[in-house]
Amino acid sequence: MTMHEGYILTRECLEQGGKHRLHFTGIGEDGPFEIVITNNRPLFFISRSAVLPRSLLHIKRRPVDLTAFDDSPVDAVYFRTQNELFRARDRLREQGTPCFEADVRPEERFLMERFIHGGIEFQGDANQKGGLGQFVDPRMCSKAFQPDFSVLSLDIETGQKGELYSIACHFQGRLSGQQHAEDSEIREVGVVLLLDACYGNAEGHDAIVNENPFSHDLLPGRAHEPLPHQGILFRFRTEQGLLAAFLSVMGFLDPDIIIGWHVIGFDLMFLEKKCKACNLPFAISRTGRPPRILEVRKGVFRADISGRIVIDGPPALRAAFYSFENYRLETVASEVLGWGKDIADNADKVAEIERRYQEDKASLAHYNLLDCRLVSGIFSKTGLIDLTFKRALISGLPMDRVGMSVAAFDFFMLPRIHRHGIVAPNVQDVESTGSAAGGWVFVKSPGFYEHVAVFDFKSLYPSIIRTFKIDPLSSLKAHNDPLNTPVGTAFSKTEHILPEAISDLMAKREQAKGDQDPHLSQAIKILMNSFYGVMGTPGCRFHDFRLPAAITGTGQWVLKLTRKHFEHHGYDVLYGDTDSVFVKLKNKEKLDYGKTTRELVQRINTFIANTIRTEFGLESHLDIEFERHFLKLFIPALRGGEEGAKKRYVGLVAGPEEEKLVFTGLEFVRSDWTRLARDFQYELFDRIFHDREVVDWIRGIVVDLRDHVFDDDLVYVKRLRKPPDEYLKVVPPHVKAALLLGDQAAGLKEISYVMTRRGPMPHALPHDDLDYTHYIEKQLKPIADAVLQFLDLRFNDILGGKQLELFS
């Protein structure tokens, strides 16, 4: 038998005719493959003392050397099919008999128990099934494999009445399948399929047939036209012909990954409905099995396409902790790539698409393909696919599920706790046991400070887990060689899982940093940091609020201990938040703060290690490090009070090449404030920190505002969490603006609007009566007064108290 290596893209449990099969579809060195497991038996566990009803006496039941959380022994029960398992689970639930792990999907259990995180080595000979090499019941085990993904960016254009105008695809990668072996190099091509009811014969197009080698293979015998940037345009008289061509193109290019912008909830859903209306099977999977495209919860969509992964741009960027003013394609592309769409994102976009379709179809095709290329460029520039792949490798989840932290914890913990002789409950049977306190935040006094050093505990919560042996197993086994945390919760010093795993992950992260692999480093960090939160949610089968409570409580103890130590040595500790402290350096330390901060780091780490060793008999894995040096720092006061505001500050950071402003929690970093407000706040602090004049500058800003200089910067952008007409009791300004759009508001996720003398108005509608008084009172004044009070100035005094008269 031949040995093969590959990476699993999708995993499925399929049942037909009473047969239970697991299907794993992926890509390898020889192209795409499908592994079918026919000898797997679904199972769950029941208490050994449980009495099965007569209707279930036929199922296979076997004693196993495992116990439930309460130490009671359990038996495993096996089923021929997953549907049979579901029926038995429901029957037992009806009679009040608990079962364990009956909600673990068999395809996930198969992989997790073999510690397979995606990369595999398997042995067998393939049966060719279409373009797939199919392997039945091969031996398989975990093996590192680096796939070379082919990626297709998809975008469609539609008409106001639901017409499908065009489909664009931008493909990058190698063509898969044995028939394309000669085309093994990386290829790139853009394709637009356009509806053109007036399209005639193909005369006059043969002369350009050789401009792109894909033209013959994509749609053989079909005339085409060139588009900029390696694009090909094909025209079709009917929607049915256009859709059939799209399915052919998908089959030929055969991408591993489909990307787009709201590609699941809009493009794929639309195409699926169109195919159904045209009596065409929506055959976009590798196996021929129909895809499942659904809305799993409000505004969140999922696409299950066997053999292919779909990654949607906006949620993928949010999951990777990217932040933008908004997540429209134009906004993100302009910031990431420096160039944007062919049609600006405003209400005229719909009319312009209609105009181009009626008058200049080639221009619409160019616009459609450009959107695809923008998405491809964003994914490439941000490394989204590589980051998603690394997160999948670390978590064991499919690439389109990497944000599911509870599922990732299951994948990690279940096989390991089994090897300690324990089974877990069903998620549905977990009861909430309480909630844990958050991290400790303190502020000494608001105001301006100079030369402030920020010290940060590296991976504080994972380090606490590692130091104090906190995890579900050590909680269950706390009676064996117990230890106490600073908050008094007991854990086992010798029986645990997470501490060793975190040690391994931290070592891998350091290796990733050394290898200059930021995506692997970030993937590990995300997984480690998720452990704390997962154990605190009732949606996790390992939920126990004592676990996160012990972690956060110990975190507070560490931060208070650190502050006390600094203050004992004469330092002024200005601010602290969860895992960091802001310390004002002494006058004699300002000139050589590098030497001072290194000494302080060593002193604190030694002090904490000695304290933990003395009080708890444990080795400390806590590690504080110097993060940054603020040349100047401002902490605002609570509005209406004299205390400092928590999680709000701005500082001037000393960088290796240049200084920069860092904002936290202030208007500058909030997307629901106008650009005028954010720019005003940035410039205000830049002037103050560099001792530049502010009074005349503020007056000049107000005058320029009156003179229409900032009209383009007065737009609010806010999300709509439900359709505008569903806001009944309270109708906020952004909803009032959305309602003015009428039918155009349908499906809006966010609204751009301005404040006029008539009230809130959509930015897309005429608004030549901007309410400048509103922007002065609600945008400029609050920002200015929050800082001017510490300079013995007031915004109204600067304007002579007459700013409102200027706009009457």
C-alpha positions in Angstrom: 0.0 0.0 0.0 1.1 3.5 -0.8 1.7 6.2 1.9 0.1 9.6 1.4 0.2 12.9 3.2 -2.4 15.6 3.2 -4.6 18.1 5.1 -8.2 17.6 5.9 -10.4 20.5 4.8 -13.9 19.2 5.7 -15.3 16.5 7.9 -18.7 15.0 7.7 -20.9 12.2 9.2 -23.2 10.8 6.5 -25.9 8.1 6.8 -27.8 6.5 4.1 -29.7 3.2 3.9 -28.8 2.4 7.5 -25.1 2.8 6.8 -22.9 5.1 8.9 -19.9 6.7 7.2 -17.4 9.3 8.1 -16.0 11.4 5.2 -12.8 13.5 5.4 -12.1 15.5 2.3 -8.8 17.3 1.8 -5.8 18.1 -0.3 -2.5 16.3 -0.7 0.5 16.2 -2.9 -1.5 14.2 -5.5 -4.5 16.5 -5.5 -7.8 16.4 -3.6 -8.8 13.3 -1.8 -11.6 11.8 0.2 -11.2 9.3 3.1 -14.3 7.2 3.9 -14.4 5.4 7.2 -17.0 2.6 7.2 -16.1 0.8 10.4 -16.7 3.6 13.0 -19.4 3.1 15.6 -21.0 6.1 17.3 -21.0 5.9 21.1 -21.8 7.6 24.3 -21.5 6.6 28.0 -24.1 5.8 30.7 -23.8 5.1 34.4 -23.0 1.5 35.1 -26.0 1.4 37.4 -28.4 2.7 34.7 -31.2 0.4 33.7 -31.9 0.5 30.0 -35.5 0.5 28.8 -36.7 -2.6 27.0 -36.6 -0.8 23.7 -32.9 -0.3 24.0 -31.8 -3.7 25.3 -30.5 -4.6 21.8 -27.8 -2.0 21.8 -24.2 -3.0 22.5 -23.1 -2.1 26.0 -19.7 -2.7 27.4 -18.0 -1.8 30.7 -15.0 0.5 30.4 -12.4 1.7 32.8 -13.9 5.2 33.0 -15.8 7.3 35.5 -18.1 10.3 35.5 -17.1 13.6 37.3 -18.6 12.1 40.6 -16.3 9.1 40.4 -19.2 6.7 39.5 -18.2 4.1 36.9 -19.7 4.2 33.4 -20.3 1.9 30.5 -19.9 2.7 26.8 -22.9 2.0 24.5 -22.4 1.6 20.8 -24.7 2.2 17.9 -24.9 1.3 14.2 -25.8 4.8 13.1 -25.8 8.3 14.5 -29.6 8.5 14.1 -29.9 5.4 16.3 -27.7 7.2 18.9 -29.9 10.2 18.8 -33.1 8.2 19.4 -31.5 6.3 22.3 -30.2 9.6 23.8 -33.7 11.1 23.7 -35.3 8.0 25.1 -32.9 7.9 28.1 -33.5 11.6 28.6 -37.2 11.0 28.8 -36.8 8.5 31.6 -34.4 10.6 33.5 -31.2 8.5 32.8 -28.2 10.7 32.3 -25.8 10.0 29.4 -22.4 11.4 28.8 -20.8 12.8 25.7 -23.8 12.0 23.6 -23.5 15.3 21.8 -19.9 14.8 20.6 -20.0 14.5 16.8 -18.5 11.2 15.6 -16.3 12.8 13.0 -14.8 15.1 15.6 -14.4 12.2 18.1 -12.6 10.2 15.5 -10.0 12.9 14.9 -9.5 14.2 18.5 -9.0 10.7 19.9 -6.2 10.2 17.4 -4.8 13.8 18.1 -5.3 14.6 14.4 -5.4 18.4 14.0 -5.8 18.4 10.2 -2.4 17.2 8.9 -2.4 13.4 8.3 -0.5 10.5 7.0 -2.5 7.6 5.6 -1.9 4.4 3.9 -4.0 2.9 1.0 -4.7 2.8 -2.6 -7.1 5.3 -4.2 -10.3 4.6 -6.0 -10.8 7.4 -8.4 -14.2 9.1 -8.0 -14.5 12.1 -10.3 -11.6 14.4 -9.6 -11.1 12.9 -6.1 -8.9 10.1 -5.0 -11.1 8.1 -2.6 -9.6 5.9 0.1 -11.8 3.5 2.1 -10.8 2.7 5.7 -7.1 3.6 5.4 -4.7 3.6 8.3 -4.3 7.2 9.3 -2.4 9.2 11.9 -1.3 12.8 12.6 1.4 14.2 10.4 2.5 17.8 9.8 1.6 18.8 6.3 1.8 22.3 4.7 -0.9 22.6 2.0 -0.5 25.0 -0.9 -4.0 26.3 -1.0 -5.8 27.4 -4.2 -8.1 30.4 -3.5 -11.1 31.7 -5.4 -12.5 35.2 -4.6 -16.2 35.3 -5.5 -18.5 38.3 -6.0 -21.8 38.8 -7.8 -23.7 41.9 -9.0 -27.5 41.9 -8.9 -30.3 44.1 -10.1 -32.9 45.9 -8.1 -35.6 43.3 -9.0 -33.4 40.3 -8.1 -31.8 39.8 -11.5 -28.3 38.2 -11.6 -26.2 40.5 -13.7 -22.8 39.0 -13.3 -20.5 36.6 -11.4 -16.8 37.4 -11.0 -14.1 35.0 -9.8 -10.4 35.8 -9.1 -8.4 32.6 -8.8 -4.9 32.1 -7.4 -3.2 28.8 -7.0 -2.4 25.5 -8.7 -5.0 23.6 -10.7 -5.8 20.3 -8.9 -6.3 16.9 -10.4 -4.2 14.6 -12.5 -5.5 16.0 -15.8 -3.7 19.4 -14.9 -0.4 18.0 -13.9 1.3 20.0 -16.6 -0.1 23.2 -15.1 1.6 22.7 -11.7 2.9 26.3 -11.4 0.9 29.0 -9.5 -1.7 30.5 -11.8 -3.8 33.6 -11.5 -6.9 34.5 -13.6 -9.9 36.7 -13.3 -13.2 35.6 -14.9 -16.5 37.5 -15.3 -19.7 35.8 -16.4 -22.1 38.5 -17.6 -25.8 38.4 -18.4 -26.4 40.0 -21.8 -29.7 39.2 -23.4 -28.6 41.0 -26.6 -25.5 38.8 -27.0 -25.2 37.3 -30.5 -22.7 35.1 -32.2 -19.0 35.0 -31.4 -17.8 36.6 -34.7 -14.8 38.8 -34.3 -13.5 37.3 -31.0 -11.3 34.5 -32.4 -8.3 36.9 -32.7 -7.9 37.3 -29.0 -8.4 33.7 -28.0 -4.8 33.1 -27.2 -4.4 36.1 -24.8 -5.2 33.8 -21.8 -4.3 30.1 -21.7 -7.4 29.5 -19.5 -9.8 30.6 -22.1 -10.0 27.3 -24.0 -10.3 25.2 -20.8 -12.6 27.3 -18.7 -15.5 27.3 -21.2 -14.4 25.4 -24.4 -15.7 26.9 -27.6 -17.0 30.0 -25.8 -16.0 33.4 -27.2 -14.6 35.8 -24.7 -13.3 39.3 -24.3 -10.2 40.6 -22.3 -10.6 42.6 -19.1 -7.8 44.5 -17.3 -5.6 42.7 -14.9 -5.7 39.2 -16.5 -9.4 39.2 -16.7 -11.7 37.3 -19.2 -15.3 38.3 -19.9 -17.9 35.8 -21.1 -21.4 36.8 -22.1 -24.6 34.8 -21.8 -28.2 35.3 -23.0 -29.9 33.7 -20.0 -29.4 33.4 -16.2 -29.5 29.7 -16.6 -26.6 29.7 -19.1 -24.6 32.1 -16.9 -25.2 29.8 -13.8 -24.3 26.7 -15.7 -21.0 28.3 -16.9 -20.2 29.4 -13.3 -20.6 25.7 -12.1 -18.3 24.7 -15.0 -15.7 27.3 -14.0 -15.9 26.2 -10.3 -15.3 22.6 -11.4 -12.4 23.5 -13.6 -10.6 25.8 -11.2 -11.5 23.5 -8.2 -10.5 25.9 -5.4 -9.6 24.7 -1.9 -10.9 27.9 -0.3 -13.6 30.4 -1.4 -13.3 33.9 0.0 -15.4 37.0 -0.4 -17.1 39.9 1.3 -20.4 38.7 3.0 -19.9 35.9 0.5 -22.0 33.4 2.5 -25.0 35.4 3.6 -25.4 37.2 0.2 -23.5 35.8 -2.8 -23.7 32.0 -2.1 -27.3 32.2 -0.8 -28.3 34.2 -3.8 -26.7 31.8 -6.2 -28.2 28.8 -4.5 -31.7 30.3 -4.8 -31.1 31.2 -8.5 -29.9 27.7 -9.3 -33.1 26.3 -7.7 -35.2 28.7 -9.7 -33.4 27.7 -12.9 -33.7 23.9 -12.1 -29.9 23.6 -11.8 -28.2 21.6 -9.0 -26.0 24.0 -7.0 -23.1 21.6 -7.5 -20.1 23.6 -6.0 -18.7 20.9 -3.7 -15.8 18.5 -4.6 -17.8 15.4 -3.8 -21.0 16.2 -5.6 -22.9 16.4 -2.3 -25.2 19.5 -2.1 -23.9 22.3 0.1 -25.7 23.5 3.2 -25.9 27.3 3.5 -27.7 28.6 6.5 -28.1 31.5 9.0 -27.0 29.9 12.3 -28.1 33.0 14.3 -29.0 36.6 13.5 -26.5 37.9 10.9 -24.2 34.9 11.3 -24.0 32.5 8.3 -22.3 29.2 7.7 -21.5 27.3 4.5 -20.8 23.5 4.6 -19.4 22.6 1.2 -17.6 19.2 1.2 -14.0 19.6 0.2 -14.0 23.4 0.2 -13.6 26.0 3.0 -15.5 29.3 2.8 -13.9 32.3 4.7 -15.9 35.5 4.8 -13.8 38.7 5.0 -15.4 40.8 7.7 -15.9 38.1 10.4 -12.4 36.7 9.6 -10.9 40.2 10.2 -12.8 40.7 13.4 -11.7 37.2 14.6 -8.1 38.2 13.8 -8.5 41.4 16.0 -8.3 43.8 13.1 -10.1 47.1 13.7 -11.4 49.5 11.1 -13.7 52.5 11.1 -16.3 50.1 9.5 -16.0 46.8 7.6 -17.2 47.9 4.2 -15.0 46.7 1.5 -14.2 50.2 0.3 -13.0 51.2 3.8 -10.9 48.1 4.5 -9.4 48.0 1.1 -8.4 51.7 1.2 -6.7 51.2 4.6 -5.0 47.9 3.9 -4.2 48.2 0.2 -4.3 52.0 -0.4 -6.8 51.6 -3.2 -10.5 50.9 -3.3 -13.7 50.2 -5.3 -14.6 51.4 -8.8 -17.9 52.8 -7.4 -18.0 54.6 -4.1 -20.0 53.0 -1.3 -23.1 55.2 -1.1 -26.7 55.1 -2.2 -25.7 56.1 -5.8 -24.0 52.7 -6.1 -27.3 51.0 -6.9 -28.1 53.5 -9.6 -24.6 53.4 -11.0 -24.7 49.6 -11.3 -28.0 49.8 -13.1 -26.6 52.4 -15.4 -23.5 50.4 -16.2 -25.6 47.3 -16.9 -27.8 49.1 -19.3 -25.2 51.3 -21.0 -21.7 49.9 -20.4 -21.7 46.2 -19.4 -18.0 45.8 -19.8 -17.5 48.6 -17.2 -19.8 46.7 -14.8 -17.7 43.5 -15.4 -14.6 45.5 -14.6 -16.2 46.7 -11.4 -17.3 43.2 -10.4 -13.8 41.7 -11.0 -12.1 44.6 -9.2 -14.1 43.8 -6.0 -12.8 40.2 -6.2 -9.3 41.4 -6.6 -9.7 43.8 -3.6 -10.8 40.9 -1.4 -7.9 38.8 -2.7 -5.5 41.6 -1.9 -6.9 42.1 1.6 -6.6 38.4 2.4 -3.0 38.4 1.0 -1.8 41.6 2.7 -3.2 40.6 6.1 -2.2 36.9 5.9 -5.8 35.9 6.8 -5.6 32.5 5.2 -2.3 31.6 6.8 -3.5 32.8 10.2 -6.7 30.9 9.9 -4.8 27.8 8.9 -2.4 28.1 11.9 -5.4 28.5 14.2 -6.9 25.4 12.8 -3.7 23.5 13.3 -3.4 24.6 16.9 -7.1 24.1 17.8 -7.9 21.0 15.7 -11.0 22.6 14.3 -11.8 23.1 10.5 -10.6 26.4 9.1 -14.1 27.8 9.0 -14.7 27.1 12.7 -11.6 28.4 14.3 -13.5 31.1 16.3 -15.5 28.4 18.2 -13.5 28.5 21.4 -15.7 26.0 23.3 -15.4 23.5 20.5 -11.6 24.0 20.5 -11.5 23.3 24.2 -13.5 20.1 23.7 -11.1 19.0 21.0 -8.2 19.6 23.3 -9.6 18.4 26.6 -11.8 15.4 25.9 -9.1 12.9 24.6 -6.8 14.0 27.4 -9.3 13.6 30.2 -10.3 10.2 28.8 -6.7 9.1 29.3 -7.1 10.1 33.0 -10.1 7.8 33.2 -12.9 10.4 33.1 -15.8 11.1 30.8 -17.6 14.5 30.6 -21.3 15.4 30.7 -23.5 16.6 27.8 -23.4 20.3 27.4 -27.2 20.4 27.8 -26.8 18.9 31.3 -24.4 21.5 32.5 -25.9 24.0 35.0 -24.5 27.4 35.5 -22.7 27.5 38.9 -22.1 31.2 39.1 -19.8 33.8 37.5 -16.3 35.0 38.2 -15.1 38.5 38.9 -13.1 40.3 36.3 -9.6 41.7 36.4 -8.7 44.4 38.8 -8.6 48.0 37.5 -7.5 50.9 39.6 -6.8 54.6 38.9 -4.9 56.8 41.3 -5.8 60.3 40.1 -6.7 61.9 36.8 -4.4 64.4 35.1 -1.1 64.7 33.2 2.0 62.8 34.1 5.5 62.5 32.6 7.9 59.5 32.2 5.6 56.6 33.0 6.8 53.0 32.5 4.2 50.3 31.7 4.9 46.8 33.0 2.9 43.9 31.7 2.5 40.3 32.9 3.1 38.1 29.9 0.1 35.8 29.3 -1.0 36.3 32.8 -4.0 34.0 32.9 -2.3 31.1 31.2 0.7 31.6 33.5 -1.6 31.5 36.5 -3.1 28.2 35.3 0.4 26.9 34.8 1.6 28.0 38.2 -1.4 27.1 40.4 -2.3 23.9 38.4 -5.8 25.2 37.6 -7.9 23.0 35.2 -11.0 20.8 35.3 -9.1 17.6 36.2 -7.1 19.2 39.0 -10.4 20.5 40.4 -12.0 17.1 40.4 -8.9 15.5 41.9 -8.3 18.3 44.5 -8.3 15.7 47.3 -5.1 14.2 45.8 -2.0 16.2 47.0 -4.0 19.4 47.3 -2.7 23.0 47.0 -4.5 26.3 47.6 -4.6 29.4 45.4 -4.5 32.9 46.9 -8.3 32.9 46.9 -8.5 29.6 48.8 -9.7 27.3 46.0 -8.1 23.9 46.1 -6.5 22.0 43.2 -4.4 18.9 42.8 -0.7 19.5 42.7 0.0 16.3 40.7 -3.1 15.5 38.6 -3.8 18.1 35.9 -3.7 18.7 32.1 -3.7 22.4 31.2 -0.5 23.3 33.0 1.7 21.0 30.9 -0.2 21.8 27.7 0.3 25.6 28.3 4.0 24.9 28.9 4.2 23.2 25.5 2.2 26.0 23.8 4.4 28.7 25.3 7.5 26.9 24.1 6.0 26.6 20.6 5.1 30.3 20.7 8.6 31.3 21.6 9.8 29.0 18.7 7.3 30.7 16.4 8.6 34.1 17.4 12.2 32.9 16.7 11.1 31.5 13.3 9.4 34.9 12.6 6.1 33.2 12.2 3.7 35.8 13.6 0.6 33.9 12.6 1.5 30.8 14.5 2.5 32.9 17.5 -0.9 34.7 17.4 -2.8 31.4 16.9 -1.2 30.0 20.0 -1.9 33.1 22.0 -5.6 33.1 21.0 -6.0 29.5 22.0 -4.2 29.9 25.4 -6.1 33.0 26.3 -9.4 31.3 25.5 -9.0 28.6 28.1 -10.0 31.0 31.0 -13.2 32.2 29.4 -14.3 28.8 28.1 -14.3 27.2 31.6 -16.5 30.0 32.8 -19.3 29.6 30.3 -22.3 27.3 30.8 -22.0 26.4 27.1 -18.9 24.3 27.9 -19.2 20.8 29.3 -16.3 21.5 31.6 -17.9 24.7 33.1 -17.2 25.4 36.8 -17.2 29.0 37.8 -14.6 28.2 40.5 -12.0 27.7 37.8 -12.2 31.2 36.2 -12.9 32.7 39.7 -9.6 31.2 40.9 -7.8 32.5 37.9 -9.1 36.1 38.0 -8.9 36.2 41.8 -5.3 35.1 41.7 -4.7 37.7 38.9 -6.1 40.4 41.3 -3.8 39.2 44.0 -0.8 39.3 41.7 -1.6 42.9 40.6 -2.1 44.1 44.1 1.1 42.4 45.3 2.9 44.1 42.5 1.5 47.6 43.2 2.3 47.2 46.9 5.9 46.2 46.1 6.4 49.2 43.8 4.9 51.6 46.4 7.1 50.0 49.2 10.1 51.1 47.2 8.9 54.7 46.8 7.2 54.5 43.3 4.0 56.2 42.4 1.7 53.6 40.7 -0.8 55.5 38.6 -2.9 52.9 36.9 -3.4 49.2 36.7 -5.6 47.0 34.5 -5.9 43.2 34.8 -2.3 42.4 33.9 -0.4 45.7 33.7 0.7 48.5 36.0 1.7 52.1 35.1 4.6 53.3 37.2 5.9 56.9 37.4 9.7 56.8 37.2 11.7 58.8 39.7 13.4 61.9 38.6 16.9 60.4 38.7 15.8 57.5 36.5 14.4 59.4 33.6 17.6 59.8 31.6 18.4 56.0 31.7 14.9 54.5 31.9 16.1 51.4 30.0 18.5 50.3 32.7 15.9 51.2 35.4 13.1 49.2 33.8 15.4 46.1 33.3 16.3 46.2 37.0 12.7 46.7 38.1 11.5 43.7 35.9 14.1 41.5 37.5 13.3 42.7 41.0 9.5 42.2 40.6 9.9 38.7 39.1 12.2 37.6 41.9 9.9 39.1 44.5 6.8 37.3 43.1 8.6 34.0 42.7 9.9 34.1 46.3 6.4 35.0 47.6 4.7 32.1 45.7 7.4 29.7 46.8 7.2 30.7 50.4 3.4 30.9 50.7 2.3 28.1 48.4 5.3 25.9 47.8 5.0 26.3 44.1 7.3 27.4 41.2 6.2 30.6 39.7 5.7 30.9 35.9 4.6 34.5 36.1 6.8 36.8 34.1 6.4 40.6 34.1 8.1 42.6 31.3 8.6 46.2 30.4 6.1 47.1 27.7 6.5 50.8 26.9 7.6 54.2 28.1 5.2 57.1 28.0 7.0 60.4 27.8 3.7 62.0 28.7 0.4 60.4 29.9 -3.1 61.8 30.4 -5.7 60.0 32.4 -9.2 61.7 32.1 -11.6 62.2 35.0 -14.9 60.4 35.2 -17.5 62.7 33.8 -19.1 64.7 36.6 -16.5 63.5 39.1 -13.0 63.9 40.3 -11.9 60.2 40.1 -9.9 58.9 37.3 -11.7 57.1 34.5 -10.9 53.4 34.1 -9.7 51.9 30.8 -9.3 55.4 29.3 -6.0 57.2 28.7 -3.8 58.6 26.0 0.0 58.8 26.0 3.0 59.9 24.0 5.2 56.9 23.5 8.9 57.0 23.0 9.7 54.9 20.0 13.0 53.7 18.5 12.5 55.9 15.4 9.7 58.4 16.2 7.2 59.3 18.9 3.5 58.3 18.6 0.3 58.8 20.4 -1.5 55.8 21.9 -5.2 56.0 22.7 -7.2 53.6 24.8 -11.0 53.9 25.3 -11.2 57.5 24.1 -13.2 58.9 21.2 -10.3 58.5 18.8 -10.6 54.7 18.8 -14.4 54.6 18.7 -16.0 54.1 15.3 -19.3 55.7 16.3 -17.7 59.2 16.6 -17.2 61.3 13.5 -13.9 61.7 11.8 -14.1 65.4 12.8 -14.1 64.4 16.5 -11.3 61.8 16.1 -9.1 64.1 14.2 -9.8 67.0 16.6 -8.9 64.8 19.6 -5.7 63.5 18.0 -4.5 67.0 17.1 -5.5 68.4 20.5 -3.3 65.9 22.4 -0.5 66.2 19.9 -0.4 69.9 20.5 -0.6 69.6 24.3 2.0 66.9 24.6 4.4 68.9 22.4 3.7 72.2 24.2 2.1 73.8 21.2 -0.6 76.5 21.2 -4.3 75.3 21.4 -6.5 78.3 22.1 -6.3 79.9 18.7 -6.2 76.5 17.0 -9.6 75.6 18.6 -11.1 78.8 17.5 -9.8 78.2 14.0 -11.4 74.7 13.9 -14.8 76.2 14.8 -14.4 78.8 12.1 -13.4 76.2 9.5 -16.4 74.1 10.5 -18.7 77.0 9.8 -17.0 77.6 6.5 -17.8 74.0 5.4 -14.2 72.8 5.5 -15.1 69.7 7.4 -18.4 68.8 5.8 -17.1 65.4 4.6 -15.9 64.6 8.2 -19.3 64.9 9.9 -20.7 61.5 9.1 -21.8 59.1 11.8 -21.6 55.4 11.1 -23.6 53.1 13.4 -24.7 49.5 13.2 -28.3 48.5 12.9 -28.9 45.4 15.1 -32.3 44.8 13.7 -34.5 46.2 10.8 -35.2 49.9 11.3 -39.0 49.4 11.4 -38.6 47.0 14.4 -37.4 49.8 16.7 -40.7 50.7 18.4 -40.2 52.0 21.9 -37.0 54.0 21.4 -36.0 55.2 18.0 -32.4 56.5 18.2 -31.1 59.0 15.6 -29.3 56.5 13.4 -32.6 54.5 13.1 -34.5 57.7 12.2 -32.0 58.3 9.4 -32.3 54.7 8.2 -36.2 55.0 8.1 -35.8 57.9 5.7 -34.3 55.5 3.1 -37.5 53.6 2.7 -37.1 50.4 0.8 -33.4 51.0 0.5 -33.0 50.4 4.2 -34.0 46.7 3.8 -31.0 44.5 4.8 -28.9 47.4 6.0 -26.4 46.4 8.7 -25.2 49.9 9.3 -26.2 53.4 8.4 -24.1 56.5 7.6 -25.9 59.7 8.5 -25.4 63.4 9.4 -27.1 65.7 11.7 -29.0 68.5 10.0 -31.4 71.2 11.2 -34.2 68.9 10.2 -32.7 66.1 12.4 -30.7 63.0 11.4 -30.4 62.5 7.7 -28.9 59.6 5.7 -25.6 60.7 4.2 -26.8 59.5 0.8 -29.7 62.0 0.8 -29.3 65.8 0.3 -28.1 67.5 3.4 -27.1 71.1 2.7 -28.5 72.2 6.1 -25.9 70.7 8.4 -26.4 71.4 12.1 -23.0 72.8 13.0 -24.2 73.7 16.5 -24.8 70.0 17.1 -21.2 69.1 16.1 -19.8 71.8 18.3 -21.8 70.9 21.4 -21.9 67.1 21.0 -18.5 66.4 19.4 -15.9 69.1 19.9 -16.9 70.5 23.3 -17.0 67.2 25.3 -13.6 66.2 23.9 -12.0 69.6 24.6 -13.4 70.1 28.1 -12.3 66.6 29.2 -8.6 67.8 28.9 -8.8 71.6 29.0 -10.0 71.5 32.7 -6.5 70.4 33.6 -5.1 73.4 31.8 -7.4 75.8 33.6 -9.3 76.4 30.4 -12.9 75.9 29.2 -14.2 75.4 25.7 -16.9 78.0 26.0 -14.5 80.6 27.3 -12.2 80.1 24.4 -15.0 80.8 22.0 -16.2 83.8 24.1 -19.5 82.0 24.9 -20.8 83.0 21.4 -20.2 79.8 19.4 -24.0 79.1 19.1 -24.6 82.6 17.7 -22.2 81.9 14.8 -24.7 79.4 13.4 -28.0 80.9 14.2 
